[in-house]
Each structure stands twice: as C-alpha cells, then as structure tokens.
Amino acid sequence: MPRDRDEAWHEVGRNAAELGSRLREHYRAQHDADTSRPPIETALEAMGRQARIAVEATAQALRDQEVRDHALRMSRAIADAVEVSVASLSGEVKQARKHAPKRRDR
C-alpha cells in the first residue's frame, strides 16, 4: 500500500491509464473487425454503430483475463488511495482541533 496520499493517487492514475489503454485496444480491434455493415447514411446510424461496437468491445474486454487483472489492480489502487487520504485527513483534523482556540459558551 502507498505510504502517502500523493503516491496513492498517482498509483490510481497509472492504473487508470493502463486499463484505458487495454480497453482502447479491445475497442479498436472490434471496430477494425466490423466491416460487414453497409456504409453509414446518417449520423444516427453512425452513433448506433459506434455504441454497438463499444458495447461489444467492452464485453470482449471483460472476458480478457489481462483486462480483468488490470481492473482489479485499479480498484485496489483506488481503495488504497481513499484509505490513505481518509487517514491523512483524519490526522489533519485532529491537529486542527488541538490547535483551535477554546470556545467559550456565552
């Protein structure tokens, strides 16, 4: 687990970039493989085609063990970053309360 908040969130960023790269590879592979459709005649047809390709690529990516492993590392990195951030914030709040002026009731 990362030692500090910045390191933890940097790890989340690295994992997100790697996962995004893997998903992009699956999307491109599916997009390139889909040549059986007739030419797109309207913008709605194009949007529908791209949505279908994205869904198919996502489904295929979820069957890819390497993508699943990256997604698991990503979720662990986020959990670690949140844990470190909450612990750090807790310490900061405790310090602020110690140094805050005493409140007097009226």
C-alpha positions in Angstrom: 0.0 0.0 0.0 1.3 3.5 -0.8 2.7 5.5 2.1 1.2 8.9 1.3 -1.8 10.5 -0.3 0.0 11.8 -3.4 1.7 8.4 -4.1 -1.6 6.6 -3.7 -3.5 8.8 -6.2 -0.5 8.7 -8.6 -0.9 4.9 -8.5 -4.6 5.3 -9.3 -3.7 7.4 -12.3 -1.1 4.8 -13.5 -3.7 2.0 -13.2 -6.4 4.1 -14.9 -4.1 4.8 -17.9 -3.2 1.2 -18.2 -6.8 0.0 -18.0 -7.9 2.7 -20.5 -5.1 1.5 -22.9 -6.3 -2.1 -22.7 -10.0 -1.1 -23.2 -8.9 1.1 -26.2 -7.1 -1.9 -27.7 -10.2 -4.0 -27.5 -12.4 -1.2 -28.9 -10.0 -0.7 -31.9 -9.8 -4.5 -32.5 -13.6 -4.7 -32.6 -14.0 -1.6 -34.7 -11.5 -2.8 -37.3 -13.1 -6.2 -37.4 -16.6 -4.8 -38.1 -16.5 -4.3 -41.9 -19.7 -6.2 -42.7 -22.0 -3.3 -42.3 -23.1 -1.1 -45.3 -21.9 2.5 -45.4 -23.3 4.8 -42.8 -26.0 7.0 -44.3 -27.0 9.2 -41.3 -25.5 10.4 -38.1 -27.9 8.3 -36.1 -26.8 5.2 -37.8 -23.2 6.1 -37.1 -23.9 6.7 -33.4 -25.8 3.4 -33.2 -22.9 1.5 -34.8 -20.3 3.1 -32.6 -22.4 2.3 -29.5 -22.7 -1.3 -30.6 -19.0 -1.5 -31.2 -18.3 0.0 -27.8 -20.6 -2.5 -26.1 -19.2 -5.5 -28.0 -15.6 -4.3 -27.2 -16.4 -3.9 -23.5 -18.0 -7.4 -23.4 -15.0 -8.9 -25.1 -12.6 -6.9 -22.8 -14.4 -8.3 -19.7 -13.7 -11.8 -20.9 -10.0 -10.9 -21.3 -8.2 -12.0 -18.1 -5.5 -9.4 -18.5 -8.1 -6.6 -18.6 -9.8 -8.1 -15.6 -6.5 -8.2 -13.7 -5.9 -4.5 -14.6 -9.4 -3.6 -13.4 -8.7 -5.4 -10.1 -5.4 -3.6 -9.7 -7.3 -0.3 -10.5 -9.9 -1.0 -7.8 -7.3 -1.9 -5.3 -5.3 1.3 -6.1 -8.5 3.4 -5.6 -9.3 1.7 -2.3 -5.7 2.3 -1.1 -5.8 5.9 -2.2 -9.1 6.5 -0.4 -7.8 4.8 2.8 -4.6 6.8 2.8 -6.5 10.0 2.1 -9.0 9.4 4.9 -6.2 8.6 7.4 -4.3 11.7 6.4 -7.4 13.9 6.6 -8.2 12.4 10.0 -4.8 13.3 11.3 -5.1 16.9 9.9 -8.5 17.3 11.5 -7.1 16.1 14.9 -4.2 18.5 14.6 -6.5 21.4 13.8 -8.8 20.6 16.7 -5.8 20.6 19.1 -4.6 24.0 17.9 -8.0 25.6 17.6 -8.8 28.3 20.2 -11.1 27.1 23.0 -14.7 28.0 22.5 -16.4 29.8 25.4 -20.1 29.4 25.8 -21.9 32.7 26.2 
